[in-house]
Amino acid sequence: MVVRGVSESVIHVSELTRHFGATTALDSVSLSLPRGAVYGLVGANGAGKTTLIKHILGLLRAESGSVRVFGLDPVADPVAVLSRIGYLSEENDLPGWMRVDELIRYSRAFYSAWDDVYAEELRQAFALDPTAKIRDLSKGQKARVGLLIALAHRPDLLVLDEPSSGLDPIVRRDILGAVIRATADEGRTVLFSSHLLGEVEQVADHVTMINHGKIVLSAPLDIIRESHRVDGRVPSLDEIFVARVGTSAAVPEV
């Protein structure tokens, strides 16, 4: 894969450190996300992925170091930053009392760039009943609704934090992979966090591995795979992670 526009960073994090009590959640983390690429952030649960994403969204203030999104501080200028970001997390905490069409109408008020036609195309593609209550939807259907809301304003940056955890393979394959590729191909940027490395390997241009709050490897995926080639065989991303960290990202650390 070719990473396009590497010199044009959408996210720039420099020497970011964060503690929660005696725990170091992020330890001098630095990374730069190029425009128009799918950027995979991989690591076991608790490795620091969500903490990093919360700093990017401006939900946490850097203790030391700096975070810039579109050249702006997301804590100091949240409206300008968040209006250009689509976000979907594993929790996907949607208001259960709303109907699908009510949530769409409610959400559009927050985004000046909301695209009604595109929102309806997504609703139909995801086979969502507009009159259905959110609380009555399956987990996969709720993920589809969350993804619709994240995408309908055509964000410059799409942030997916463990979005497919607990979803069946069909939902992951048909929705997540297709949307990530389509978004990147439109020149937008995707930050995709997951402990499912096989999933990341299918869609990412660039991969950053994080463990215990530290980045252990960060490079274009094709370079990572080629540099770990052994006797002509290219290992999987999960095998590379195990070689670097000592355990699979999919297995919770004890």
HUZI-V223516 format. One record per backbone hydrogen bond with DSSP energy under -1.0 kcal/mol. NH is the residue of the N-H (numbers start at 0). CO is the residue of the C=O. Records with the same first field share a line. If there is no record, write none. Layout:
NH: CO, CO
This chain:
7: 4
9: 32
11: 67
12: 30
13: 65
15: 28
16: 63
17: 25
19: 22
22: 19
24: 17
25: 17
26: 212
28: 15
30: 12
32: 10
34: 4, 7
38: 189
39: 205
40: 191
41: 207
42: 193
46: 43
51: 47
52: 48
53: 49
54: 50
55: 51
56: 52
58: 53
59: 53
62: 16
63: 16
65: 13
67: 11
68: 71
69: 9
71: 68
76: 72
80: 76
81: 77
82: 78
83: 80
84: 81
85: 156
87: 158
89: 160
93: 91
97: 94
99: 131
100: 129
102: 98
103: 99
104: 100
105: 101
106: 102
107: 103
109: 106
110: 107
113: 110
114: 151
118: 114
119: 115
120: 116
121: 117
122: 118
123: 119
124: 120
125: 121
126: 123
127: 122
131: 128
133: 97
134: 95
135: 132
136: 133
141: 137
142: 138
143: 139
144: 140
145: 141
146: 142
147: 143
148: 144
149: 145
150: 146
151: 147
153: 150
156: 83
157: 188
158: 85
159: 190
160: 87
161: 192
164: 161
166: 163
171: 167
172: 168
173: 169
174: 170
176: 171
178: 174
179: 175
180: 176
181: 177
182: 178
183: 179
184: 180
186: 183
187: 182
188: 155
189: 36
190: 157
191: 38
192: 159
193: 40
196: 194
199: 195
200: 196
202: 199
203: 199
204: 37
205: 37
206: 218
207: 39
208: 216
209: 41
210: 213
212: 46
213: 210
215: 208
216: 208
218: 206
220: 204
223: 219
224: 220
225: 221
226: 222
228: 225
229: 232
232: 229
239: 235
240: 236
241: 237
242: 238
243: 239
244: 240
245: 241
250: 247
